[in-house]
Amino acid sequence: MIWKKNIYDSLTSCATICNEFATECSNSENIESWYRSIFLSLDCADMCRNLAMLYVRGSENARLLATACIEVCEKCANEVSQFNSECCQQLYAVCQQTIRSCVAILDMAQPTEFESKNPAVTPASLFYGIDLRETLYN
C-alpha cells in the first residue's frame, strides 16, 4: 500500500485535537457533563494514532482498524455536536475529515490474487547497500 500524506495528516490531527479537547474538558468546572465526551475523544485519539502508525507501515491490518476508527469517530462527532462551543465544532469537523480518510483507506486497492500469491522479491543486497560477496574479496 502506498500511503498518502494527507490521510496520515488527517489521522494525526484528529488524535491531537481529541487529546487537547479531553484535556480542556477535564479542566472544566462541570466535568460531570463532559464525561462521555472526554472518554470518546480519548478513544478517538488512540484509534487515530494507532491507525496512522499501521497506515504508514503499510500493515495489512490498517483496513481492519480503519473500520473501527470510523465507528469511534462517528460516536465522538455525534457526542460533541450536541454542544455549541468553538472547540466542539472544530472537533466535529476534524472527526468528519478523519472518517473520509478512513473510507479512503478502505477504498485503496486490495492486492490482486496474483500479487498475493507471487509477492515481489527484493534482492538482499538492497538491504545492505552493497553486495556482501564483494566485501569478502576486497
N, C-alpha and C positions, 0 to 999 in steps of 0.2 A: 504494500500500500504506500503510495506516495502522498505525503501529508502536505496540507495547505496551511500556511501561517495564519490566515485569518480565522480558521477553525480553532487552532491552538490558542490564538489570542482571545477569542470569544470565551473559551473554556476557562482560561486563567483569569480573565477579567471577572467572570461570574464568581469564581472562587474568592477572589479578593474582595469584591463588593459584598458578597454574602457574609464573609468574615467581619468586615467593617460594620455592616448592618447589625449583626449579632452583638458585637461589642457595644455599639451605640445603644441598642435596646437594653442590654444588660445594665447599663449605667442610668437608665431612666428611673424616675421615682415610682411609676406604676408598672413595675416589671411584671406583675402577675398577668396583666392584659397582653403582654408580649411573649409569654412562654412558648406558645405554639410557633409563632413567627421566628423566635430565636432558634428553636430546635430544627425547624425546617430549613432555615437559612444555613445552619451549620452542616446539616445533612447535604444540602445542595453544594456547599463549598467543597466538602470532602469528595462527593461524587465527581464534580467537575475537575478537581485537581487530579484525582486518580485516572479519570478518563483522558485527561491531557497527557499524562505520562504514558499510558498504554497506546494512545494515538500516535505520539511522536515515535515511540519504539516500533510501531508497526505491528503491534500484537494482534494475533487472531482473535483475541477476546475483547478488543475495543468495541466491536459491534454489540456484543452482549451487554457491556456496561453502558453503551450509548442508549440502549433501550430503557434500562433502569434510570439513567440520568434524565431522560425525557420525562418520565413519570415524576421524579423528585422535583425537577424544575417547574413542572406544571403545578404541583402542590404548593411549592414555595411562592410562585407567581400569584396563584389564586388567593393564598393567605394574605399577602401584602397588598393585594388590590382592594382589600376592604378598608384600607387606611388612606388618608389623603395627603400624607406628608410627602415632601420632595424626595426624601431618601427611599420611600416605598415605591414611588413612581419610577425612580431610577432602577431600583432592584427589579421591578416588574419588567421593565424594558430589557434589561440585561438577561433576565431569565428567558424571555421570549426569543432573543437573539441566540441564546445558547441552545434552545430547543431546535431552532433552524439548523444550527451547526451539527447537532446530534443527528438530525434527519439526513444531513449531507453525509455524515459518516456512514449511516445505514445504506445510503444510496450509492456509495462508492462501489465500483465494480468488484464483484466476487471473482476469485480466481477461477479460471475455466477448469474443466475436468482434466484436460491435458496438462495444464500448468501444475495442478495439484499432484498428478502422478509423476511428472517429469520436471522437478524443480531445476532452476538454473544452477550450474556448478561453477563456483568461483575458484580459480586456481589458488592454492595455498600461498604461493609467493606474494600475492597481493596483500595478504595479512601481515607479512613481514617487511614488505617494501622491496625486498631483494630476494632472489632465489638462493636458498641456503646452500645449495650444491656449489655455487660459485665461491662462497666463503671458505669452503673446505680446501679448495685447491689454490687459493691465492694467498 
